[in-house]
Every structure is written in C-alpha cells, then in structure tokens.
Amino acid sequence: MIAANHLQLVVITPERKVIDQQAFSLQFPLEDGQIGILPSRAPMVGRLSYGEMVVSDGTGKHRYFIDGGFCQVKDSVVTILTGAVTPVGDLKIEKIRTQIATVQARPATTGSEMDLKNQELRKLAAQRSLLERRF
C-alpha cells in the first residue's frame, strides 16, 4: 500500500525490474524538458530523454542516468521503461570520453549507421554533461 504522501517508483529495463520503491518526489528528463513528479500528480504518459533521474526518499536523494524510454504516471505509481539505468556514481568521465572518441572515429556509411552513431553520441554527451556539471 502506498502512503498518501508517497509515490511508488518502478523502473524496468528489457532485462529486469531494477527499482521498485517508494519516494517523496522524482525528477527526470522528457523529450521536451525536465519534469518533477509529486504525489497526487495527474495521470500522464511521456517519452523520456537521456539524462538524470533524481529520486527523493526518506534516506536522501539518489541519482541515476536513464537511457531514454517511456514513463507513465497513474494512481501515484510512476513506471519508467528504459533501455538502461545506471547510478550516477558508477559513471566515469574518462571512460565516457574514450567511448565518445571511439564512436566518433567509427565510420558510418549508411543512413541507419549514421542514426545509430548519432544516438550513441547523444547518450554519451548527456552522460559527460551530467558528470561535468557535478564537478
């Protein structure tokens, strides 16, 4: 049972349910901007962008990088369907910079290869930006 002043957050990746917990508030990126969610929020569905999800609960704020996807808010339950979710503390700036250089150097000769390359670069740039803002 969800307390009246809480949300139930459920984060699901293609492999498994990663998070299932109560929270006081959430923030995450939608394709058209950042959104904050509090208890009693009107129902909604949205398309997620790459970026930081902040979960505030009784123990503090927890930060994750989410890999796009979709969200649904209904009856104090927030469901996030994403390709991947990573605690921000697990991201390493040097590894991200190396990955960016590797992807940039990779040739793309077809439209679909270029689309995939651009998608990977957008994700890595969002991770880099998140970490650079924190320092």
C-alpha positions in Angstrom: 0.0 0.0 0.0 1.3 3.4 -1.0 1.2 6.2 1.7 -0.7 9.3 0.7 2.4 11.4 0.6 4.5 8.9 -1.4 4.9 7.7 -5.0 5.7 4.2 -6.0 8.6 4.2 -8.5 9.0 1.2 -10.7 11.9 1.2 -13.2 12.1 -1.6 -15.8 14.8 -2.4 -18.3 14.5 -5.0 -21.0 16.3 -7.4 -18.7 14.5 -6.9 -15.4 12.8 -4.7 -12.8 15.6 -2.6 -11.5 13.9 -0.3 -8.9 10.6 -0.8 -7.0 10.5 1.6 -4.1 8.5 4.4 -2.5 9.6 8.0 -3.0 8.6 11.5 -2.0 9.4 13.1 -5.4 11.0 12.3 -8.7 12.7 14.4 -11.4 13.6 13.1 -14.9 14.1 14.2 -18.4 11.3 14.1 -21.0 12.0 14.7 -24.7 10.5 18.2 -24.3 12.2 19.1 -21.0 12.7 18.2 -17.3 9.7 17.2 -15.2 9.1 16.9 -11.5 6.6 14.4 -10.1 4.9 14.7 -6.6 2.2 12.6 -5.0 -1.3 13.1 -6.4 0.1 14.1 -9.9 -2.5 13.9 -12.7 -2.0 10.8 -14.9 0.3 11.2 -17.8 2.4 9.3 -20.3 5.7 10.8 -21.7 8.7 10.0 -23.8 12.0 10.0 -21.9 15.2 11.6 -23.0 18.7 10.6 -21.9 19.6 12.2 -18.6 19.5 12.3 -14.8 16.7 10.9 -12.8 16.6 12.1 -9.1 14.7 10.1 -6.6 14.0 11.7 -3.2 13.0 9.3 -0.5 13.4 9.1 3.3 17.1 8.4 3.1 18.0 11.3 0.8 18.4 11.9 -3.0 19.5 9.2 -5.3 20.8 10.0 -8.8 20.6 7.7 -11.9 21.3 8.1 -15.5 18.4 6.8 -17.6 18.7 5.7 -21.2 15.6 7.2 -22.7 12.3 5.3 -22.9 8.8 6.0 -21.7 7.1 6.9 -18.4 3.6 6.5 -17.1 2.1 8.2 -14.0 -1.1 6.7 -12.8 -2.6 6.5 -9.3 0.6 7.5 -7.5 2.6 4.9 -9.4 5.4 6.1 -11.7 6.5 3.4 -14.2 9.7 4.1 -16.1 10.5 1.8 -19.1 14.1 2.5 -20.1 17.0 0.8 -22.0 19.3 1.1 -19.0 19.5 2.8 -15.6 22.9 3.5 -14.0 23.7 5.1 -10.7 25.5 8.4 -11.4 28.3 7.3 -9.1 29.1 4.4 -11.4 29.7 6.6 -14.4 33.4 7.5 -15.1 34.3 10.6 -17.1 37.4 9.2 -18.6 35.6 6.1 -19.8 32.9 8.3 -21.4 35.4 10.5 -23.1 37.2 7.4 -24.6 33.8 6.0 -25.7 33.0 9.3 -27.4 36.3 9.3 -29.3 35.7 5.6 -30.4 32.2 6.3 -31.7 33.3 9.5 -33.5 36.1 7.6 -35.2 33.8 4.8 -36.3 32.8 5.1 -40.0 29.1 5.4 -40.8 28.3 4.8 -44.5 24.5 4.3 -44.4 21.7 6.4 -43.0 20.9 3.8 -40.4 24.6 3.6 -39.3 24.7 7.4 -39.0 21.4 7.4 -37.0 22.9 4.8 -34.6 26.1 6.7 -34.3 24.3 10.0 -33.6 22.1 8.2 -31.0 25.2 6.8 -29.2 26.9 10.2 -29.3 23.8 11.9 -27.8 23.7 9.4 -24.9 27.4 9.8 -24.2 27.2 13.6 -24.4 24.4 13.6 -21.9 26.5 11.4 -19.5 29.5 13.6 -20.0 27.4 16.8 -19.4 25.9 15.3 -16.2 29.3 14.5 -14.8 30.9 17.8 -15.8 28.1 19.7 -14.1 28.7 17.8 -10.8 32.4 18.8 -10.5 
